[in-house]
Amino acid sequence: MDLSSDIRVLIEGLQRELAELRTENTALKQEVSDLRRQLGNSSSNSSKPPSSEGLPSSCAAPDHALALTAIRRGW
């Protein structure tokens, strides 16, 4: 093989790799776009019911003492 054949083979390999990387890049851009869209969705702007989001931290389970008080008072 002479130098021009080696260079031609190298260029062809690089062109194949470039095509593969472009395809992968397109797929990754689509995935990022989809994930950003999902991240922006909440029950107020999507079809998901509010119950699927779980409770906010301020509505978490009450303190043990508060629960006992509620039981004693019959709440």
N, CA, C and O atoms as a DFTB+ gen file, in Angstrom:
300 C
 N C O
     1  1       0.845      -1.196       0.000
     2  2       0.000       0.000       0.000
     3  2       0.874       1.238       0.000
     4  3       1.868       1.318       0.722
     5  1       0.499       2.170      -0.796
     6  2       1.239       3.421      -0.801
     7  2       0.534       4.434       0.100
     8  3      -0.542       4.177       0.640
     9  1       1.160       5.559       0.238
    10  2       0.664       6.590       1.154
    11  2      -0.724       7.080       0.763
    12  3      -1.554       7.310       1.643
    13  1      -1.000       7.244      -0.506
    14  2      -2.314       7.746      -0.930
    15  2      -3.410       6.724      -0.629
    16  3      -4.531       7.119      -0.308
    17  1      -3.127       5.430      -0.721
    18  2      -4.113       4.399      -0.363
    19  2      -4.381       4.412       1.129
    20  3      -5.526       4.282       1.563
    21  1      -3.328       4.569       1.914
    22  2      -3.481       4.629       3.369
    23  2      -4.341       5.831       3.768
    24  3      -5.218       5.729       4.626
    25  1      -4.075       6.943       3.142
    26  2      -4.842       8.152       3.443
    27  2      -6.303       7.974       3.041
    28  3      -7.203       8.399       3.766
    29  1      -6.540       7.352       1.898
    30  2      -7.903       7.117       1.425
    31  2      -8.659       6.228       2.416
    32  3      -9.813       6.502       2.746
    33  1      -8.008       5.170       2.886
    34  2      -8.627       4.256       3.859
    35  2      -8.919       5.008       5.163
    36  3      -9.984       4.842       5.759
    37  1      -7.986       5.813       5.585
    38  2      -8.168       6.600       6.803
    39  2      -9.342       7.570       6.655
    40  3     -10.163       7.689       7.564
    41  1      -9.424       8.247       5.544
    42  2     -10.513       9.197       5.290
    43  2     -11.859       8.479       5.274
    44  3     -12.832       8.975       5.842
    45  1     -11.921       7.326       4.634
    46  2     -13.178       6.569       4.586
    47  2     -13.611       6.133       5.984
    48  3     -14.796       6.185       6.317
    49  1     -12.663       5.708       6.789
    50  2     -12.975       5.326       8.172
    51  2     -13.486       6.510       8.978
    52  3     -14.442       6.387       9.744
    53  1     -12.850       7.642       8.800
    54  2     -13.274       8.850       9.508
    55  2     -14.652       9.321       9.050
    56  3     -15.437       9.822       9.855
    57  1     -14.945       9.163       7.768
    58  2     -16.264       9.539       7.261
    59  2     -17.352       8.644       7.856
    60  3     -18.433       9.121       8.199
    61  1     -17.060       7.339       7.977
    62  2     -18.030       6.421       8.598
    63  2     -18.256       6.796      10.062
    64  3     -19.390       6.828      10.539
    65  1     -17.166       7.076      10.760
    66  2     -17.271       7.443      12.173
    67  2     -18.053       8.747      12.336
    68  3     -18.868       8.871      13.250
    69  1     -17.810       9.706      11.466
    70  2     -18.529      10.973      11.508
    71  2     -20.026      10.765      11.303
    72  3     -20.839      11.375      11.997
    73  1     -20.389       9.912      10.360
    74  2     -21.800       9.629      10.103
    75  2     -22.449       8.988      11.331
    76  3     -23.573       9.336      11.691
    77  1     -21.740       8.046      11.979
    78  2     -22.262       7.404      13.185
    79  2     -22.442       8.417      14.312
    80  3     -23.453       8.399      15.012
    81  1     -21.469       9.293      14.483
    82  2     -21.546      10.293      15.544
    83  2     -22.673      11.298      15.291
    84  3     -23.328      11.749      16.231
    85  1     -22.894      11.640      14.040
    86  2     -24.004      12.546      13.712
    87  2     -25.343      11.899      14.047
    88  3     -26.239      12.552      14.582
    89  1     -25.475      10.601      13.728
    90  2     -26.709       9.876      14.042
    91  2     -26.927       9.823      15.553
    92  3     -28.032      10.062      16.040
    93  1     -25.870       9.509      16.277
    94  2     -25.971       9.446      17.741
    95  2     -26.303      10.816      18.319
    96  3     -27.103      10.921      19.249
    97  1     -25.702      11.851      17.779
    98  2     -25.958      13.211      18.251
    99  2     -27.426      13.592      18.052
   100  3     -28.035      14.194      18.937
   101  1     -27.987      13.249      16.912
   102  2     -29.397      13.538      16.638
   103  2     -30.291      12.823      17.641
   104  3     -31.238      13.413      18.161
   105  1     -29.993      11.546      17.918
   106  2     -30.789      10.780      18.883
   107  2     -30.679      11.379      20.281
   108  3     -31.678      11.472      20.995
   109  1     -29.488      11.780      20.675
   110  2     -29.292      12.366      22.004
   111  2     -29.996      13.711      22.130
   112  3     -30.543      14.022      23.188
   113  1     -29.991      14.506      21.076
   114  2     -30.704      15.783      21.107
   115  2     -32.203      15.550      21.300
   116  3     -32.857      16.280      22.045
   117  1     -32.740      14.539      20.632
   118  2     -34.156      14.211      20.776
   119  2     -34.457      13.756      22.205
   120  3     -35.481      14.125      22.781
   121  1     -33.559      12.955      22.767
   122  2     -33.760      12.478      24.141
   123  2     -33.740      13.639      25.126
   124  3     -34.575      13.696      26.029
   125  1     -32.812      14.553      24.967
   126  2     -32.737      15.732      25.841
   127  2     -34.015      16.557      25.718
   128  3     -34.563      17.018      26.719
   129  1     -34.479      16.738      24.501
   130  2     -35.709      17.489      24.271
   131  2     -36.891      16.824      24.971
   132  3     -37.690      17.496      25.622
   133  1     -37.000      15.501      24.836
   134  2     -38.082      14.764      25.488
   135  2     -37.998      14.883      27.007
   136  3     -39.014      15.094      27.670
   137  1     -36.802      14.751      27.557
   138  2     -36.634      14.847      29.007
   139  2     -36.947      16.243      29.518
   140  3     -37.539      16.390      30.587
   141  1     -36.559      17.268      28.771
   142  2     -36.883      18.639      29.184
   143  2     -38.385      18.868      29.175
   144  3     -38.922      19.546      30.051
   145  1     -39.059      18.304      28.186
   146  2     -40.515      18.431      28.100
   147  2     -41.167      17.733      29.297
   148  3     -42.097      18.271      29.897
   149  1     -40.681      16.535      29.644
   150  2     -41.216      15.813      30.794
   151  2     -40.960      16.571      32.090
   152  3     -41.819      16.609      32.971
   153  1     -39.797      17.163      32.204
   154  2     -39.440      17.913      33.403
   155  2     -40.354      19.113      33.586
   156  3     -40.676      19.484      34.714
   157  1     -40.772      19.719      32.487
   158  2     -41.636      20.891      32.557
   159  2     -43.089      20.571      32.818
   160  3     -43.878      21.474      33.096
   161  1     -43.465      19.292      32.733
   162  2     -44.854      18.917      32.941
   163  2     -45.178      18.764      34.418
   164  3     -44.380      18.232      35.188
   165  1     -46.340      19.229      34.798
   166  2     -46.891      19.001      36.123
   167  2     -48.383      18.818      35.938
   168  3     -48.877      18.900      34.813
   169  1     -49.108      18.573      37.006
   170  2     -50.539      18.340      36.856
   171  2     -51.257      19.574      36.315
   172  3     -52.336      19.459      35.735
   173  1     -50.667      20.743      36.500
   174  2     -51.326      21.962      36.013
   175  2     -51.163      22.162      34.510
   176  3     -51.943      22.886      33.893
   177  1     -50.140      21.515      33.909
   178  2     -49.950      21.708      32.472
   179  2     -49.819      20.381      31.720
   180  3     -49.296      20.347      30.607
   181  1     -50.288      19.305      32.317
   182  2     -50.259      18.017      31.630
   183  2     -51.548      17.270      31.918
   184  3     -52.415      17.761      32.641
   185  1     -51.667      16.096      31.355
   186  2     -52.881      15.314      31.571
   187  2     -52.781      14.447      32.820
   188  3     -53.700      13.681      33.114
   189  1     -51.679      14.556      33.559
   190  2     -51.521      13.758      34.768
   191  2     -52.412      14.311      35.881
   192  3     -52.522      15.528      36.031
   193  1     -53.047      13.438      36.659
   194  2     -53.835      13.926      37.788
   195  2     -52.907      14.405      38.906
   196  3     -51.790      13.904      39.035
   197  1     -53.355      15.364      39.710
   198  2     -52.520      15.867      40.800
   199  2     -52.074      14.766      41.757
   200  3     -50.991      14.854      42.337
   201  1     -52.889      13.738      41.929
   202  2     -52.532      12.678      42.871
   203  2     -51.278      11.929      42.447
   204  3     -50.643      11.283      43.281
   205  1     -50.908      11.998      41.184
   206  2     -49.722      11.278      40.724
   207  2     -48.433      11.988      41.114
   208  3     -47.355      11.408      40.993
   209  1     -48.520      13.210      41.571
   210  2     -47.322      13.964      41.937
   211  2     -46.875      13.715      43.365
   212  3     -45.740      14.038      43.715
   213  1     -47.733      13.154      44.197
   214  2     -47.371      12.964      45.594
   215  2     -47.602      14.244      46.384
   216  3     -47.955      15.283      45.826
   217  1     -47.400      14.150      47.669
   218  2     -47.629      15.305      48.536
   219  2     -46.391      16.189      48.603
   220  3     -45.266      15.687      48.591
   221  1     -46.592      17.498      48.674
   222  2     -45.441      18.364      48.887
   223  2     -44.887      18.131      50.289
   224  3     -45.591      17.612      51.154
   225  1     -43.644      18.507      50.518
   226  2     -43.015      18.244      51.806
   227  2     -43.769      18.907      52.959
   228  3     -43.725      18.402      54.081
   229  1     -44.455      20.014      52.716
   230  2     -45.193      20.683      53.788
   231  2     -46.430      19.902      54.202
   232  3     -47.003      20.164      55.260
   233  1     -46.854      18.936      53.372
   234  2     -48.032      18.130      53.680
   235  2     -47.645      16.719      54.084
   236  3     -48.484      15.819      54.081
   237  1     -46.398      16.523      54.426
   238  2     -45.946      15.185      54.784
   239  2     -46.646      14.727      56.061
   240  3     -47.401      15.487      56.667
   241  1     -46.398      13.503      56.460
   242  2     -47.054      12.937      57.641
   243  2     -46.868      13.853      58.845
   244  3     -45.786      14.409      59.033
   245  1     -47.911      14.020      59.667
   246  2     -47.811      14.914      60.823
   247  2     -46.874      14.348      61.879
   248  3     -46.563      13.157      61.893
   249  1     -46.438      15.232      62.757
   250  2     -45.597      14.799      63.871
   251  2     -46.357      13.795      64.718
   252  3     -47.587      13.798      64.759
   253  1     -45.624      12.958      65.376
   254  2     -46.221      11.932      66.224
   255  2     -47.084      12.567      67.321
   256  3     -48.192      12.103      67.589
   257  1     -46.576      13.623      67.949
   258  2     -47.321      14.275      69.026
   259  2     -48.621      14.879      68.504
   260  3     -49.652      14.797      69.171
   261  1     -48.583      15.470      67.343
   262  2     -49.785      16.060      66.747
   263  2     -50.803      14.971      66.427
   264  3     -52.004      15.164      66.620
   265  1     -50.334      13.843      65.945
   266  2     -51.237      12.726      65.653
   267  2     -51.890      12.209      66.926
   268  3     -53.085      11.914      66.930
   269  1     -51.128      12.096      67.997
   270  2     -51.697      11.640      69.275
   271  2     -52.737      12.623      69.795
   272  3     -53.782      12.211      70.299
   273  1     -52.463      13.907      69.680
   274  2     -53.420      14.927      70.107
   275  2     -54.709      14.803      69.317
   276  3     -55.796      14.894      69.887
   277  1     -54.602      14.598      68.012
   278  2     -55.777      14.457      67.169
   279  2     -56.594      13.238      67.583
   280  3     -57.823      13.292      67.614
   281  1     -55.918      12.149      67.896
   282  2     -56.629      10.927      68.315
   283  2     -57.346      11.159      69.631
   284  3     -58.507      10.780      69.786
   285  1     -56.650      11.788      70.590
   286  2     -57.239      12.036      71.913
   287  2     -58.454      12.954      71.817
   288  3     -59.427      12.776      72.550
   289  1     -58.404      13.918      70.932
   290  2     -59.510      14.872      70.812
   291  2     -60.605      14.372      69.887
   292  3     -61.646      15.015      69.752
   293  1     -60.384      13.246      69.257
   294  2     -61.383      12.673      68.372
   295  2     -61.500      13.362      67.032
   296  3     -62.573      13.388      66.430
   297  1     -60.409      13.913      66.570
   298  2     -60.444      14.593      65.257
   299  2     -60.489      13.588      64.208
   300  3     -60.523      13.930      63.026
